[in-house]
Amino acid sequence: MEKRRRYTPDEKAKIVLEMLREERTVAEIAAEHEIHPTQLHKWKAEALDNLASLFTRGASETEKMRKQYEKEKEQLTQQIGQLSIELNWLKKKSDELDKRRRAKRDDGPTRR
């Protein structure tokens, strides 16, 4: 069984541009690139749906900011987890120390 061919975004863009030029039929383009015509229509529809984003200023900047935010959020979540573990450990040790002090007071000789 032959593996499916994967097309890079650049290859898809070139093929969709061929379709948009309408110099050849979809069937001819599909046969040349060995792609089912339905797949070509899906790529074309996706390209047309996302066409407006090309003209949006700051779209890539927004994406960079989103990625930075997600990274920072992940780091802060890890810090919160680490601090929670440390706090629980300190509470446990503090309770143990208090018990030892009480036991020492209760067992020790009384001075009068």
C-alpha positions as CSV (number, residue, x, y, z in Angstrom):
1,M,0.0,0.0,0.0
2,E,1.4,3.4,-1.0
3,K,1.7,6.1,1.6
4,R,-0.2,9.3,1.3
5,R,1.7,12.2,-0.1
6,R,1.9,15.2,2.1
7,Y,1.9,18.6,0.5
8,T,3.6,21.6,2.0
9,P,1.7,24.9,2.4
10,D,3.7,26.3,-0.4
11,E,2.8,23.5,-2.8
12,K,-0.9,23.8,-1.8
13,A,-0.8,27.5,-2.5
14,K,0.7,27.0,-5.9
15,I,-1.9,24.5,-6.8
16,V,-4.8,26.7,-5.5
17,L,-3.4,29.6,-7.6
18,E,-3.5,27.4,-10.6
19,M,-7.2,26.7,-9.9
20,L,-7.9,30.5,-9.4
21,R,-6.3,31.4,-12.7
22,E,-8.8,29.0,-14.4
23,E,-6.4,28.3,-17.3
24,R,-7.1,24.6,-17.0
25,T,-9.9,22.5,-15.6
26,V,-9.8,21.2,-12.0
27,A,-9.7,17.7,-13.4
28,E,-6.5,18.5,-15.4
29,I,-4.8,20.0,-12.4
30,A,-5.9,17.1,-10.2
31,A,-4.6,14.6,-12.7
32,E,-1.3,16.4,-13.0
33,H,-0.7,16.6,-9.2
34,E,-2.4,13.2,-8.5
35,I,-4.8,14.8,-6.1
36,H,-8.6,14.1,-5.9
37,P,-10.6,17.1,-7.3
38,T,-12.6,17.2,-4.0
39,Q,-9.4,17.8,-2.1
40,L,-8.5,20.6,-4.4
41,H,-11.9,22.2,-3.9
42,K,-11.4,22.0,-0.1
43,W,-8.0,23.7,-0.4
44,K,-9.5,26.4,-2.6
45,A,-12.4,27.0,-0.1
46,E,-9.9,27.2,2.8
47,A,-7.7,29.6,0.9
48,L,-10.6,31.9,0.1
49,D,-11.9,31.8,3.7
50,N,-8.5,32.8,5.0
51,L,-7.8,35.4,2.3
52,A,-8.9,38.4,4.5
53,S,-6.3,37.5,7.1
54,L,-3.5,38.4,4.7
55,F,-4.6,42.0,4.8
56,T,-5.1,42.3,8.5
57,R,-2.3,44.3,10.0
58,G,-0.7,42.8,13.0
59,A,-2.0,39.3,12.5
60,S,1.4,37.8,12.8
61,E,2.1,40.1,15.8
62,T,-1.0,39.0,17.5
63,E,0.0,35.3,16.9
64,K,3.4,36.1,18.5
65,M,1.8,37.7,21.5
66,R,-0.6,34.8,21.9
67,K,2.3,32.3,21.9
68,Q,4.2,34.4,24.4
69,Y,1.2,34.6,26.6
70,E,0.7,30.8,26.5
71,K,4.3,30.2,27.3
72,E,4.2,32.6,30.2
73,K,0.9,31.1,31.4
74,E,2.5,27.6,31.4
75,Q,5.5,28.8,33.3
76,L,3.3,30.5,36.0
77,T,1.2,27.4,36.3
78,Q,4.4,25.4,37.0
79,Q,5.5,27.9,39.6
80,I,2.2,27.7,41.3
81,G,2.4,24.0,41.4
82,Q,5.9,24.1,42.8
83,L,5.0,26.7,45.4
84,S,2.0,24.6,46.5
85,I,4.2,21.6,47.0
86,E,6.7,23.6,49.1
87,L,3.9,25.2,51.2
88,N,2.5,21.8,52.0
89,W,5.9,20.5,52.9
90,L,6.5,23.5,55.2
91,K,3.1,23.1,56.9
92,K,3.9,19.4,57.5
93,K,7.3,20.2,59.0
94,S,5.8,23.0,61.1
95,D,3.2,20.7,62.5
96,E,5.8,18.1,63.4
97,L,8.0,20.7,65.1
98,D,5.0,22.0,67.1
99,K,4.2,18.4,68.2
100,R,7.8,17.9,69.4
101,R,7.8,21.1,71.3
102,R,4.5,20.2,73.1
103,A,5.8,16.7,73.8
104,K,9.0,18.1,75.3
105,R,7.1,20.6,77.5
106,D,4.7,18.0,78.7
107,D,7.4,15.4,79.5
108,G,10.0,17.7,80.9
109,P,10.5,18.4,84.7
110,T,8.6,21.2,86.2
111,R,10.5,23.9,88.0
112,R,9.2,25.4,91.2
